[in-house]
Every structure is written in C-alpha cells, then in structure tokens.
C-alpha cells in the first residue's frame, strides 16, 4: 500500500465520521429532548464504562487521522478494494440511520431518556423490517469505518462499544413494552430485532394512529 492510498483512506475515514457526527448533532438539536427519568446505579455504571470505551475509541480515531505513525504497528493488512467497499458500506449506514430517525419524526428520543406519553409506535419505513434500524445502522457504521482504518487500535474498542450498546436494546424494549404493551409484543413477534428477514412475500406493517 502506498503513502497516497493510505492518506486517501484517512481522509475518507475522517469525512465519514464528520458526516455521522453532524447527523447525530443535528438530530439532538432538532429534537430538543429533555429527560426527567432517573437512572439506576447499574445504568450509571454502564454509562461510565461506555464513556471510558468511547474515550479509548476516539483517541484511536484521532491518532489515526492526525498521527497515524503512532499506531501503525497494529495495522491490519487489508486490500484497498475491500476498504473502498467498506467506505461505501459506511456511507450507506449513515443514510440508513438518517432514514430511521426521519421515520420516527417527533417520536424520536434517546432510549436512556424514557418514552414520551404521546409517543406513537412507528412500524413503517425501516421499522417494517427491523425493530431497531438505528442500532443496526450504527453497528454497521462502526464496523465498516473501523475496517476502513484497518487498525486494531480502532477495531478492538469498536467491538467492545458495540457489545455495550447492544445491552441497551433490552432496556429500551422494556420501556417500549411498558408504554405499548401487547401492541409492541406483537410487533416483536413479526419483526426481527436488528437483521431483516429476506422473503418474497408482502411486507406487513402498520402505522398506529397518532
């Protein structure tokens, strides 16, 4: 791999992260969500661990983007064509996350913040295929962008962060069951959690009235 190609991947890596963060920041600003829900001791501990892992992860991303020579000793030998495919995958995942958030509209809120009383259960758009398309998109983005970097200093914290985020899905579904009851349980039965089922039959979804 030449110096120029590695510089290209560093630029693409940085651009993907800037696009992803800009999308997340805009959603948080537009939602203007304020949480009044108290967090448990276990949740606070998980959040502390998540912050620590995220710090390690973003330290790796900054090193890779700015001073890659410091972490090149743990680089992974991946072909350029494969890394370009991962760039395409990461770009697609950003679009998918944006689609999922837009599908939620005013119903969007951080899962740790609770569920509004006026929240409507959205089962259309990407939610007709998986129950948590935002998580699916984020997980796919984290993996693909880590493979773009081709560096263990980014890939290992990525896997730890995904494992931690995956644990929060059960908490979110508990909140949704408490809010929607059997309506959400039925939705769980017909819709997979993260990976869509591929079939040739018609998709069954419905959007409950507001």
ChimeraX attribute file (.defattr): number of C-alpha atoms within 10 A of each C-alpha:
attribute: neighborCount
match mode: 1-to-1
recipient: residues
	/A:1	9
	/A:2	6
	/A:3	7
	/A:4	9
	/A:5	11
	/A:6	15
	/A:7	13
	/A:8	11
	/A:9	19
	/A:10	19
	/A:11	12
	/A:12	18
	/A:13	22
	/A:14	19
	/A:15	13
	/A:16	19
	/A:17	18
	/A:18	12
	/A:19	13
	/A:20	20
	/A:21	13
	/A:22	11
	/A:23	16
	/A:24	16
	/A:25	11
	/A:26	10
	/A:27	18
	/A:28	13
	/A:29	9
	/A:30	10
	/A:31	15
	/A:32	9
	/A:33	15
	/A:34	10
	/A:35	13
	/A:36	8
	/A:37	10
	/A:38	11
	/A:39	13
	/A:40	9
	/A:41	9
	/A:42	9
	/A:43	14
	/A:44	12
	/A:45	12
	/A:46	16
	/A:47	16
	/A:48	12
	/A:49	14
	/A:50	17
	/A:51	13
	/A:52	12
	/A:53	17
	/A:54	16
	/A:55	13
	/A:56	16
	/A:57	20
	/A:58	14
	/A:59	14
	/A:60	23
	/A:61	22
	/A:62	13
	/A:63	17
	/A:64	22
	/A:65	17
	/A:66	12
	/A:67	12
	/A:68	19
	/A:69	9
	/A:70	11
	/A:71	15
	/A:72	15
	/A:73	11
	/A:74	12
	/A:75	15
	/A:76	14
	/A:77	9
	/A:78	14
	/A:79	10
	/A:80	14
	/A:81	9
	/A:82	12
	/A:83	19
	/A:84	16
	/A:85	14
	/A:86	21
	/A:87	23
	/A:88	15
	/A:89	19
	/A:90	28
	/A:91	19
	/A:92	15
	/A:93	23
	/A:94	23
	/A:95	16
	/A:96	20
	/A:97	22
	/A:98	18
	/A:99	16
	/A:100	22
	/A:101	20
	/A:102	14
	/A:103	17
	/A:104	19
	/A:105	13
	/A:106	14
	/A:107	16
	/A:108	20
	/A:109	21
	/A:110	13
	/A:111	14
	/A:112	17
	/A:113	16
	/A:114	19
	/A:115	20
	/A:116	13
	/A:117	8
	/A:118	10
	/A:119	16
	/A:120	19
	/A:121	20
	/A:122	22
	/A:123	21
	/A:124	18
	/A:125	17
	/A:126	20
	/A:127	24
	/A:128	21
	/A:129	22
	/A:130	23
	/A:131	23
	/A:132	20
	/A:133	25
	/A:134	21
	/A:135	20
	/A:136	20
	/A:137	22
	/A:138	19
	/A:139	21
	/A:140	20
	/A:141	25
	/A:142	21
	/A:143	18
	/A:144	24
	/A:145	25
	/A:146	25
	/A:147	23
	/A:148	26
	/A:149	28
	/A:150	21
	/A:151	22
	/A:152	18
	/A:153	23
	/A:154	27
	/A:155	23
	/A:156	13
	/A:157	20
	/A:158	22
	/A:159	15
	/A:160	15
	/A:161	20
	/A:162	17
	/A:163	12
	/A:164	16
	/A:165	17
	/A:166	14
	/A:167	11
	/A:168	16
	/A:169	17
	/A:170	11
	/A:171	14
	/A:172	18
	/A:173	18
	/A:174	13
	/A:175	17
	/A:176	19
	/A:177	14
	/A:178	12
	/A:179	19
	/A:180	14
	/A:181	12
	/A:182	11
	/A:183	13
	/A:184	18
	/A:185	14
	/A:186	10
	/A:187	19
	/A:188	15
	/A:189	9
	/A:190	14
	/A:191	21
	/A:192	16
	/A:193	18
	/A:194	17
	/A:195	13
	/A:196	16
	/A:197	10
	/A:198	7
	/A:199	7
	/A:200	6
	/A:201	6
	/A:202	6
	/A:203	10
	/A:204	11
	/A:205	16
	/A:206	14
	/A:207	13
	/A:208	11
	/A:209	7
	/A:210	8
